[in-house]
Amino acid sequence: MNLSFLDEDTGRLILRLSVAGLMLFHGIAKIMHPGSLDFIGGMLSGFGLPAILAYGVYIGEVVAPLMVIVGWKTRIGGFIMVVNMLFAIVLAHTGDLFSLSEHGGWMIELQMFYLLSALAVMFLGSGRLAIKPD
């Protein structure tokens, strides 16, 4: 039995498609519901940051995931997604850092999945199964 497809590059592709594909849904939802930017802008203002930075969510949840999915500047796309998730955790989820859900899971396990998976993509790069392998 030939299992030559079971290699690091296939694993990197699966990781890239998983984290970026799922993150892209969040970006598409924000495109379809642009009022969510007002909410994000309000949170940014609460931290003394300009509300206009809310538009950065389009970079972190649409542009960067597309970069990671196709494998173009993958490490940069992963880094942008990491920064996006750090902002999301600090702005919206700091109250949940030490909380469990009603089912016993960590309240921010989804946010940490995105953060840590994007961090792995940043360190691992695209592998050779990409438009521009790095």
SEKOLZA-559355 format. One line per 3 residues: number of its first residue (from 1); for each residue x, y, z of N, C-alpha, C, CB. Coordinates in nm, 4 decimals. Glycine has a CB too. Example, Ala and Ser with C-alpha at 12.3 -4.5 7.8 and 13.67 -1.06 7.14 Angstrom:
REM residues 2
1 = 1.3190:-0.5690:0.7800:1.2300:-0.4500:0.7800:1.3200:-0.3300:0.7800:1.1308:-0.4473:0.9046; 1.2850:-0.2250:0.7080:1.3670:-0.1060:0.7140:1.2900:0.0030:0.7870:1.4084:-0.0598:0.5725
***
This chain:
REM residues 134
1 = 0.0843:-0.1178:0.0000:0.0000:0.0000:0.0000:0.0889:0.1242:0.0000:-0.0959:-0.0003:0.1220; 0.0633:0.2156:-0.0940:0.1421:0.3374:-0.1081:0.0747:0.4507:-0.0312:0.1594:0.3751:-0.2575; 0.1415:0.4984:0.0716:0.0888:0.6083:0.1532:0.1740:0.7339:0.1364:0.0833:0.5674:0.3017
4 = 0.2238:0.7557:0.0146:0.3146:0.8685:-0.0085:0.2467:1.0033:0.0101:0.3723:0.8604:-0.1477; 0.1134:1.0076:0.0063:0.0427:1.1341:0.0270:0.0410:1.1741:0.1750:-0.1008:1.1236:-0.0260; 0.0803:1.0828:0.2628:0.0840:1.1124:0.4067:0.2192:1.1749:0.4407:0.0596:0.9829:0.4920
7 = 0.2308:1.3026:0.4141:0.3559:1.3708:0.4420:0.3285:1.5071:0.5068:0.4383:1.3876:0.3126; 0.4351:1.5777:0.5407:0.4221:1.7066:0.6089:0.3457:1.8083:0.5261:0.5585:1.7614:0.6428; 0.3663:1.8061:0.3952:0.3000:1.9042:0.3100:0.1491:1.8837:0.3064:0.3562:1.8975:0.1695
10 = 0.1054:1.7598:0.3085:-0.0383:1.7319:0.3142:-0.0950:1.7783:0.4482:-0.0660:1.5807:0.2932; -0.0214:1.7555:0.5554:-0.0639:1.8025:0.6872:-0.0741:1.9539:0.6930:0.0320:1.7538:0.7936; 0.0236:2.0225:0.6332:0.0182:2.1695:0.6287:-0.1025:2.2169:0.5491:0.1473:2.2266:0.5674
13 = -0.1312:2.1508:0.4378:-0.2475:2.1877:0.3568:-0.3763:2.1705:0.4369:-0.2530:2.1028:0.2281; -0.3902:2.0602:0.5065:-0.5103:2.0373:0.5872:-0.5235:2.1438:0.6953:-0.5068:1.8972:0.6508; -0.4136:2.1761:0.7619:-0.4158:2.2810:0.8645:-0.4539:2.4153:0.8044:-0.2794:2.2914:0.9338
16 = -0.3926:2.4494:0.6912:-0.4232:2.5776:0.6252:-0.5694:2.5864:0.5872:-0.3366:2.5961:0.5005; -0.6207:2.4816:0.5224:-0.7603:2.4830:0.4782:-0.8564:2.4868:0.5966:-0.7895:2.3606:0.3912; -0.8209:2.4188:0.7050:-0.9089:2.4147:0.8223:-0.9209:2.5517:0.8874:-0.8572:2.3131:0.9241
19 = -0.8089:2.6052:0.9310:-0.8155:2.7293:1.0081:-0.8581:2.8466:0.9207:-0.6802:2.7589:1.0729; -0.8033:2.8566:0.8006:-0.8371:2.9713:0.7152:-0.9772:2.9582:0.6576:-0.7355:2.9853:0.6016; -1.0158:2.8373:0.6222:-1.1511:2.8181:0.5698:-1.2572:2.8521:0.6725:-1.1694:2.6754:0.5234
22 = -1.2359:2.8092:0.7962:-1.3323:2.8395:0.9017:-1.3305:2.9875:0.9381:-1.3036:2.7551:1.0254; -1.2122:3.0483:0.9397:-1.2025:3.1920:0.9700:-1.2715:3.2746:0.8618:-1.0545:3.2350:0.9832; -1.2619:3.2299:0.7392:-1.3230:3.3024:0.6283:-1.4739:3.3169:0.6466:-1.2932:3.2316:0.4969
25 = -1.5386:3.2168:0.7050:-1.6825:3.2276:0.7313:-1.7137:3.3469:0.8211:-1.7348:3.0988:0.7957; -1.6276:3.3734:0.9186:-1.6481:3.4887:1.0068:-1.6357:3.6188:0.9281:-1.5466:3.4869:1.1235; -1.5394:3.6230:0.8375:-1.5224:3.7422:0.7541:-1.6393:3.7635:0.6600:-1.3946:3.7322:0.6743
28 = -1.6881:3.6560:0.6005:-1.8033:3.6662:0.5105:-1.9254:3.7146:0.5875:-1.8327:3.5300:0.4429; -1.9429:3.6659:0.7096:-2.0560:3.7113:0.7918:-2.0462:3.8610:0.8185:-2.0608:3.6338:0.9252; -1.9251:3.9108:0.8391:-1.9084:4.0544:0.8640:-1.9326:4.1357:0.7370:-1.7677:4.0831:0.9185
31 = -1.9007:4.0790:0.6214:-1.9317:4.1472:0.4946:-2.0823:4.1535:0.4752:-1.8649:4.0749:0.3743; -2.1506:4.0432:0.5071:-2.2956:4.0375:0.4887:-2.3711:4.1207:0.5932:-2.3426:3.8929:0.4946; -2.3089:4.1444:0.7078:-2.3709:4.2222:0.8158:-2.2742:4.3323:0.8584:-2.4084:4.1308:0.9377
34 = -2.2583:4.4360:0.7771:-2.1582:4.5391:0.8058:-2.1841:4.6164:0.9354:-2.1522:4.6359:0.6913; -2.3035:4.6052:0.9913:-2.3315:4.6713:1.1183:-2.2457:4.6186:1.2315:-2.4763:4.6555:1.1538; -2.1930:4.4982:1.2146:-2.1066:4.4426:1.3185:-1.9798:4.5260:1.3359:-2.0699:4.2978:1.2851
37 = -1.9421:4.6016:1.2323:-1.8244:4.6878:1.2454:-1.8481:4.7990:1.3464:-1.7868:4.7477:1.1101; -1.9726:4.8454:1.3591:-2.0035:4.9467:1.4604:-1.9790:4.8900:1.5997:-2.1500:4.9955:1.4468; -2.0201:4.7666:1.6210:-1.9986:4.7004:1.7498:-1.8488:4.6883:1.7789:-2.0652:4.5605:1.7508
40 = -1.7723:4.6436:1.6791:-1.6276:4.6284:1.6957:-1.5632:4.7648:1.7171:-1.5652:4.5579:1.5729; -1.6076:4.8644:1.6406:-1.5549:5.0006:1.6571:-1.5816:5.0541:1.7965:-1.6160:5.0945:1.5534; -1.6989:5.0231:1.8510:-1.7308:5.0650:1.9870:-1.6377:5.0017:2.0896:-1.8745:5.0301:2.0199
43 = -1.6070:4.8740:2.0699:-1.5145:4.8073:2.1618:-1.3751:4.8687:2.1515:-1.5085:4.6560:2.1322; -1.3319:4.8985:2.0284:-1.2011:4.9612:2.0100:-1.1969:5.0974:2.0778:-1.1684:4.9754:1.8606; -1.3043:5.1761:2.0622:-1.3113:5.3079:2.1262:-1.3034:5.2957:2.2771:-1.4400:5.3802:2.0865
46 = -1.3643:5.1915:2.3308:-1.3585:5.1670:2.4741:-1.2181:5.1432:2.5252:-1.4438:5.0504:2.5086; -1.1293:5.1021:2.4375:-0.9895:5.0812:2.4728:-0.9027:5.1998:2.4313:-0.9376:4.9536:2.4081; -0.9673:5.3090:2.3884:-0.8934:5.4284:2.3484:-0.8329:5.4203:2.2099:-0.7860:5.4551:2.4461
49 = -0.8784:5.3267:2.1294:-0.8280:5.3112:1.9930:-0.9293:5.3687:1.8946:-0.7994:5.1618:1.9609; -0.8839:5.4151:1.7786:-0.9779:5.4692:1.6806:-1.0715:5.3617:1.6254:-0.9019:5.5348:1.5663; -1.1989:5.3955:1.6144:-1.3002:5.3005:1.5665:-1.2735:5.2561:1.4233:-1.4391:5.3624:1.5757
52 = -1.2020:5.3366:1.3466:-1.1729:5.3031:1.2069:-1.0915:5.1729:1.1971:-1.0963:5.4191:1.1390; -1.0217:5.1366:1.3041:-0.9452:5.0113:1.3032:-1.0343:4.8891:1.2880:-0.8640:4.9990:1.4303; -1.1646:4.9061:1.3101:-1.2574:4.7935:1.2948:-1.2530:4.7376:1.1533:-1.4005:4.8367:1.3295
55 = -1.2198:4.8201:1.0560:-1.2115:4.7713:0.9178:-1.0975:4.6710:0.8995:-1.1929:4.8888:0.8216; -1.0044:4.6685:0.9936:-0.8968:4.5702:0.9890:-0.9475:4.4278:0.9988:-0.7989:4.5962:1.0995; -1.0706:4.4115:1.0492:-1.1283:4.2776:1.0587:-1.1421:4.2157:0.9197:-1.2655:4.2826:1.1292
58 = -1.1623:4.2980:0.8187:-1.1710:4.2446:0.6825:-1.0360:4.1878:0.6375:-1.2179:4.3545:0.5846; -0.9293:4.2501:0.6817:-0.7959:4.1985:0.6484:-0.7706:4.0686:0.7240:-0.6858:4.3032:0.6820; -0.8051:4.0679:0.8535:-0.7784:3.9521:0.9372:-0.8700:3.8341:0.9140:-0.7869:3.9912:1.0776
61 = -0.9917:3.8605:0.8618:-1.0877:3.7508:0.8474:-1.1283:3.7220:0.7031:-1.2101:3.7813:0.9270; -1.0773:3.7991:0.6090:-1.1053:3.7714:0.4676:-0.9740:3.7614:0.3893:-1.1967:3.8821:0.4067; -0.8959:3.8685:0.3879:-0.7742:3.8712:0.3071:-0.6728:3.7671:0.3557:-0.7116:4.0112:0.3104
64 = -0.6404:3.7705:0.4853:-0.5407:3.6765:0.5381:-0.5835:3.5305:0.5201:-0.5157:3.7048:0.6860; -0.7100:3.4950:0.5507:-0.7491:3.3555:0.5253:-0.7370:3.3153:0.3784:-0.8914:3.3334:0.5713; -0.7699:3.4059:0.2872:-0.7535:3.3733:0.1450:-0.6069:3.3510:0.1104:-0.8117:3.4850:0.0572
67 = -0.5192:3.4324:0.1684:-0.3754:3.4139:0.1473:-0.3315:3.2751:0.1954:-0.2952:3.5241:0.2210; -0.3813:3.2361:0.3113:-0.3426:3.1074:0.3702:-0.4012:2.9916:0.2902:-0.3886:3.0990:0.5169; -0.5252:3.0042:0.2480:-0.5897:2.8962:0.1722:-0.5144:2.8666:0.0431:-0.7352:2.9327:0.1403
70 = -0.4825:2.9713:-0.0324:-0.4158:2.9486:-0.1610:-0.2661:2.9253:-0.1460:-0.4395:3.0662:-0.2529; -0.2108:2.9598:-0.0302:-0.0683:2.9392:-0.0091:0.0174:3.0468:-0.0711:-0.0278:2.8072:-0.0633; -0.0245:3.1705:-0.0585:0.0543:3.2850:-0.1064:0.0869:3.3716:0.0141:-0.0231:3.3676:-0.2167
73 = 0.2161:3.3891:0.0428:0.2584:3.4655:0.1614:0.1904:3.4087:0.2865:0.2244:3.6174:0.1449; 0.1947:3.2776:0.2985:0.1218:3.2061:0.4028:0.1629:3.2467:0.5433:0.1415:3.0587:0.3862; 0.2916:3.2635:0.5662:0.3380:3.3013:0.7000:0.2863:3.4390:0.7393:0.4910:3.2992:0.7062
76 = 0.2831:3.5311:0.6446:0.2298:3.6650:0.6720:0.0796:3.6559:0.6994:0.2578:3.7614:0.5527; 0.0086:3.5778:0.6190:-0.1344:3.5587:0.6416:-0.1614:3.4980:0.7784:-0.1938:3.4702:0.5328; -0.0816:3.4006:0.8182:-0.0950:3.3410:0.9509:-0.0710:3.4433:1.0607:0.0016:3.2245:0.9665
79 = 0.0313:3.5268:1.0423:0.0606:3.6315:1.1410:-0.0556:3.7294:1.1540:0.1885:3.7072:1.1024; -0.1122:3.7693:1.0419:-0.2265:3.8621:1.0453:-0.3438:3.7986:1.1192:-0.2693:3.9024:0.9016; -0.3668:3.6709:1.0958:-0.4756:3.6021:1.1659:-0.4475:3.5931:1.3159:-0.4962:3.4613:1.1076
82 = -0.3226:3.5745:1.3534:-0.2851:3.5727:1.4958:-0.3172:3.7077:1.5592:-0.1338:3.5392:1.5133; -0.2752:3.8157:1.4941:-0.3018:3.9506:1.5468:-0.4523:3.9739:1.5558:-0.2354:4.0595:1.4573; -0.5267:3.9334:1.4539:-0.6720:3.9476:1.4535:-0.7329:3.8774:1.5753:-0.7315:3.8904:1.3229
85 = -0.6862:3.7557:1.6029:-0.7422:3.6803:1.7146:-0.7003:3.7382:1.8492:-0.6997:3.5351:1.7058; -0.5806:3.7919:1.8583:-0.5405:3.8576:1.9832:-0.6314:3.9777:2.0112:-0.3920:3.9027:1.9761; -0.6602:4.0553:1.9075:-0.7538:4.1672:1.9232:-0.8909:4.1167:1.9653:-0.7649:4.2477:1.7925
88 = -0.9394:4.0115:1.9007:-1.0723:3.9581:1.9335:-1.0785:3.9105:2.0782:-1.1086:3.8427:1.8389; -0.9754:3.8419:2.1236:-0.9745:3.7909:2.2602:-0.9694:3.9055:2.3603:-0.8558:3.6965:2.2816; -0.8821:4.0030:2.3364:-0.8698:4.1155:2.4296:-0.9961:4.2008:2.4301:-0.7485:4.2019:2.3932
91 = -1.0506:4.2301:2.3121:-1.1667:4.3189:2.3042:-1.2962:4.2541:2.3528:-1.1848:4.3656:2.1625; -1.3165:4.1285:2.3200:-1.4488:4.0692:2.3425:-1.4523:3.9505:2.4373:-1.5050:4.0272:2.2138; -1.3368:3.8934:2.4706:-1.3417:3.7672:2.5438:-1.2559:3.7625:2.6703:-1.2999:3.6578:2.4538
94 = -1.2027:3.8749:2.7159:-1.1179:3.8695:2.8356:-1.1964:3.8216:2.9575:-1.0568:4.0073:2.8639; -1.3246:3.8514:2.9632:-1.4063:3.8050:3.0747:-1.4265:3.6544:3.0754:-1.5395:3.8729:3.0714; -1.3976:3.5906:2.9638:-1.4163:3.4456:2.9521:-1.2877:3.3659:2.9716:-1.4744:3.4129:2.8176
97 = -1.1761:3.4341:2.9939:-1.0469:3.3646:3.0009:-1.0439:3.2541:3.1057:-0.9371:3.4637:3.0302; -1.1086:3.2754:3.2171:-1.1035:3.1779:3.3252:-1.2406:3.1161:3.3512:-1.0507:3.2432:3.4524; -1.3172:3.0983:3.2429:-1.4527:3.0456:3.2558:-1.4690:2.9179:3.1746:-1.5554:3.1499:3.2111
100 = -1.5590:2.8351:3.2226:-1.5954:2.7139:3.1504:-1.7370:2.7293:3.0966:-1.5840:2.5886:3.2418; -1.7644:2.6633:2.9860:-1.8991:2.6640:2.9304:-1.9872:2.5708:3.0122:-1.8980:2.6220:2.7811; -2.1144:2.5710:2.9835:-2.2057:2.4829:3.0562:-2.1772:2.3353:3.0283:-2.3500:2.5153:3.0194
103 = -2.1007:2.3086:2.9230:-2.0657:2.1701:2.8887:-1.9266:2.1321:2.9385:-2.0733:2.1499:2.7378; -1.8611:2.2249:3.0090:-1.7311:2.1949:3.0679:-1.6120:2.2339:2.9835:-1.7231:2.0519:3.0966; -1.6345:2.2871:2.8651:-1.5236:2.3309:2.7814:-1.4805:2.4716:2.8185:-1.5621:2.3247:2.6338
106 = -1.3625:2.5107:2.7757:-1.3122:2.6458:2.7986:-1.3967:2.7421:2.7159:-1.1600:2.6576:2.7616; -1.4385:2.8515:2.7760:-1.5259:2.9474:2.7071:-1.4631:3.0024:2.5787:-1.5596:3.0627:2.8006; -1.3314:3.0120:2.5760:-1.2688:3.0690:2.4566:-1.1937:2.9626:2.3764:-1.1731:3.1821:2.4960
109 = -1.2403:2.8388:2.3829:-1.1683:2.7336:2.3107:-1.1701:2.7563:2.1602:-1.2283:2.5976:2.3426; -1.2784:2.8096:2.1060:-1.2829:2.8363:1.9619:-1.1836:2.9456:1.9248:-1.4252:2.8766:1.9185; -1.1806:3.0521:2.0029:-1.0874:3.1614:1.9757:-0.9429:3.1128:1.9875:-1.1123:3.2791:2.0724
112 = -0.9169:3.0275:2.0859:-0.7818:2.9735:2.1015:-0.7468:2.8770:1.9880:-0.7684:2.9024:2.2368; -0.8464:2.8034:1.9377:-0.8213:2.7178:1.8214:-0.7724:2.8027:1.7047:-0.9493:2.6394:1.7815; -0.8442:2.9133:1.6770:-0.8037:3.0007:1.5672:-0.6657:3.0605:1.5921:-0.9063:3.1123:1.5474
115 = -0.6438:3.1092:1.7128:-0.5158:3.1721:1.7461:-0.4002:3.0734:1.7326:-0.5198:3.2287:1.8882; -0.4115:2.9579:1.7955:-0.3003:2.8629:1.7958:-0.2805:2.7956:1.6595:-0.3234:2.7571:1.9023; -0.3889:2.7722:1.5872:-0.3751:2.7145:1.4530:-0.3105:2.8144:1.3578:-0.5124:2.6705:1.3985
118 = -0.3496:2.9411:1.3683:-0.2863:3.0445:1.2858:-0.1396:3.0597:1.3228:-0.3593:3.1792:1.3018; -0.1084:3.0464:1.4514:0.0309:3.0527:1.4950:0.1113:2.9361:1.4358:0.0391:3.0509:1.6495; 0.0511:2.8175:1.4329:0.1174:2.7022:1.3717:0.1412:2.7265:1.2232:0.0338:2.5746:1.3918
121 = 0.0421:2.7822:1.1531:0.0587:2.8139:1.0109:0.1724:2.9137:0.9930:-0.0728:2.8706:0.9512; 0.1788:3.0132:1.0812:0.2839:3.1137:1.0726:0.4227:3.0497:1.0837:0.2654:3.2192:1.1821; 0.4371:2.9531:1.1745:0.5665:2.8882:1.1924:0.5954:2.7823:1.0864:0.5733:2.8256:1.3289
124 = 0.4934:2.7088:1.0435:0.5142:2.5990:0.9491:0.5236:2.6441:0.8042:0.4035:2.4998:0.9624; 0.4558:2.7535:0.7703:0.4505:2.7955:0.6311:0.3541:2.7096:0.5513:0.5889:2.7901:0.5688; 0.3587:2.7273:0.4222:0.2604:2.6644:0.3348:0.2908:2.5195:0.3002:0.2491:2.7424:0.2097
127 = 0.4165:2.4839:0.2980:0.4533:2.3548:0.2410:0.4534:2.3686:0.0884:0.3548:2.2414:0.2881; 0.4768:2.2605:0.0187:0.4894:2.2712:-0.1268:0.3551:2.2705:-0.1990:0.5743:2.1584:-0.1787; 0.2448:2.2373:-0.1298:0.1127:2.2352:-0.1925:0.0486:2.3738:-0.1822:0.0218:2.1276:-0.1264
130 = 0.1072:2.4674:-0.2537:0.0645:2.6065:-0.2452:0.0960:2.6772:-0.3762:0.1329:2.6784:-0.1266; 0.0310:2.7916:-0.3959:0.0611:2.8706:-0.5165:0.2055:2.9160:-0.5149:-0.0325:2.9926:-0.5273; 0.2510:2.9638:-0.3989:0.3901:3.0055:-0.3842:0.4446:2.9458:-0.2543:0.4030:3.1622:-0.3845
133 = 0.4973:2.8243:-0.2605:0.5469:2.7594:-0.1394:0.6513:2.8435:-0.0678:0.6050:2.6239:-0.1731; 0.6460:2.8378:0.0652:0.7493:2.9105:0.1420:0.8198:2.8165:0.2373:0.6873:3.0285:0.2205
***
